[in-house]
Amino acid sequence: MACMKLGSKSDAFHRQGQAWFCTTGLPSDVVVEVGEMSFHLHKFPLLSRSGVMERLISEASEDGEEACNINLPDIPGGAKTFELVAKFCYGVKLELTASNVVYLRCAAEHLEMTEEYGEGNLITHTESFLNQVVLRNWKDSLKALQTCDDILPYAEELNIVKRCIESLATKASTDPNLFGWPVKEHGGPMQSPGGSVLWNGISTGARPKKSSSDWWYEDASTLSLPLYQRLISVMESRGIKKEIIAGSITSYAKRYLPGLSRRQGTSESSTRLAPASLGSPPSDEDQKLLLEEVDRLLPLQKGLVPTKFLSGLLRTAMILRANPSCISNFEKRIGMQLDQATLEDLLMPNFSYSMETLYNVDCVQRILDHFLAVEQIAGGASPGSIEDGQLIGSPSLTPVTMVAKLIDGYLAEVAPDVNLKLPKFQALAAAVPEYARHLDDGLYRAIDIYLKSHPWLAEADREQLCRLMDCQKLSLEACTHAAQNERLPLRIVVQVLFFEQLQLRSSIAGCFLVSDNLDGSRQIRNGFSGFSGSNEGGGWATTVRENQVLKVGMDSMRMRVSELEKECSNMRQEIEKLGKVKVSSTWGNVSKKFGFKLKSQMCSAQEGSVSKQLDGNEKVEKLKERHGKKASLKDE
């Protein structure tokens, strides 16, 4: 820390209890009271340097009192500062530093220690030291600004606060890598004017590591909230990037809000709860004020700060019961970048007195609604088409898809809560657009967990809940699980079986179509090669083997289809046993509704195509035999 030495005389001051004495050999003729401390001094050194002391001593002398007593209750810096002022008046050695220059500058102004009362007075020295030394150095400017908190009105009147903030803002907005010497001094390795690291005064030739843009975050977080707020405002006016400002605000909030550091180690978090000047964590009221100020200072832009940090702010605001507008703003900030959140970010405990549910589902509902509103305004929430399991549409649908997967995971996490009412669960699940889910497996898993944890639900409520998922968008594994799930309503199981059968039949039809095209092209190609007399035996043998493999595959698919038909017939028998409706009308309606009759026709048509294909293969083999006989007769 830079310093400036004043005075040349040896120290003649000594303390006895609550009193200071100057041992110059002359008896004291004035007593100055500053707070609880008394200074036994002499009139001439004081009145020769200070206009205020001159007037007070004159007034006390006119009263005719033998003992001249002067009271200075409002001197900036108190007794400690007046001690340095008295030493300056006596010409005793003292040092101006960044820690005391603000106090001395304000005290000198208060005591009118101008050039009229002596050349090279205290105002001149302190002002020169501030401008030429303190404000040119980052660390000294920061220290001087910190001392302004105790005497803020005096420092504001002299524009010391403004000058320190301007100095800090200028240095923070400047790239430290542009200078050979470091902008700030953190006790790191010394550098030569050329920029190389010094060891014992010898240049090593090594270059120090480049400083990043966050080098000033930790220092700025030691400021009080009002001064930090003014520093950030000046930086914004200077055009510093929003990412840098947001990073500094994040660092400041983590230092003063203990709740944001709950996952850190004890040794690390204990040093970040409060600055050294406080000695204890801030009060709840101070934390509320800080939360509201962070909400005001943070730039409203997506991705500037992690979603985990925003969720921590929201959680802390709920615990402290901060202003509702502050809580709402944090929810909107999370909603803007919900696609960047994790499941842990959304699992916010319910801090209400009612404690209806374990987690705050209403909060997540509001966050999701805000995300969808932002996406709709941005034009990214227009439905796309689904073909072969792929979503075709705007590339901006990707965030919506990620949010849909996140919400499905959140539903599965909160589903075991027995206090979670069905309308809340349904509202959150239905809020996600249908086109956002490529598959409904995640939603099915959440519904299954909810049904398992709420076995008392009526059949109508179960069916209403299961209507949230689309059975056509279930994977084969999910369909297999749902077909054997006793918790699902009977109607839903029938739908699952139908769509599973439909998928298998479509796969079989596609397989046959591909195989017909491949076999037709191979037969034509092999027929031409057979008539030309080259590779005759090998091509036909390969075709026969492939036909045999295809037959095995068709047989296995036929078996699976028959198994599904048996399951459907079993379901029909169970419906008949329940006696809910008449057998003929029930199964007729089910077949008409789900198209079983149509699909059986498709299966018979596919079997016919298979038999036609086999007949075609036999005809080709007969043609081959005839061609072979003709060729042998010509050779004879």
TAFENGI-V278777 format. One line per field, one symbol per residue. psi: psi as a letter, one per 30 degrees, with the letter a starting at -180 (. if undefined). burial: # if it has 24 or more other ideal C-beta (glycine too) atoms within 12 Angstrom, else .. Layout:
psi->???
burial->???
This chain:
psi->kllkkllfllkgklkjcgkkkjiffkkkgkkkkjbfkkjjakeeeefffkeeeeeeeeeeeffgkejjkkkifgkkfaeeeeeeeeeeefgkklkklfffeeeeeeeeeeghiaffhkkhleeeeeeeeeefdeffkeeeeeeeeeffefheeeeeeggeeeeeeeeeeeeffkjfffkekkeljggaklklffflkkjhgkkffkklkkklfgffeeeffflleeeeeeeeeeeeffgkkeeeeeeeeeeeefefjfffgfglleeeeffgellffeflllleeeeeeeeeeeeeekkikkgelkeeeeeeeeeeeeefhakeeeeeeeeeeeeehffglleeffikljglfehelelieeeeeeeeeeeeeeeeefgggkkalkkhgkkkakfffeeeeeeeeeeeeeefefefjffjleeeeeeeeffkkeffjelgeeeeeeeeeeeefifgkleeeeeeefffljffgkleeeeeeefgjffkleeeeeeeeefeeeeeeeeeeeeeeeeeeeeeeeeeefeeeeffgkheeeeeeeeeeeeeeeeeeeeeeeeeeeeeeeeeeeeeeeeeefgelkeeeeeeeeeeefheeeeeeeeeeeeeeeeeeeeeeeeeeeeeeeeeeeeeeee.
burial->.#.#.##.....#......###.....#######..#######.###.######.##..#.......###.#..################.#.#####################..##..#######.###.###.################.##..#.##############..#.....###......#...#............#..#..####.#######.######.###...#...##################..........####......#...##########.###..#.#################.#...##.#############.#.####.##.....#.##############.##....##..#......#.....#.#################.#..#.#.###.########################.##..#....#..##.########..###.##.#.###################..##..#..##..#..##..##..#........##..##..#..#...#..#..##..##.##..##..#..........##..##..#.#..#..##..##..#..#...#..#...#..#.........
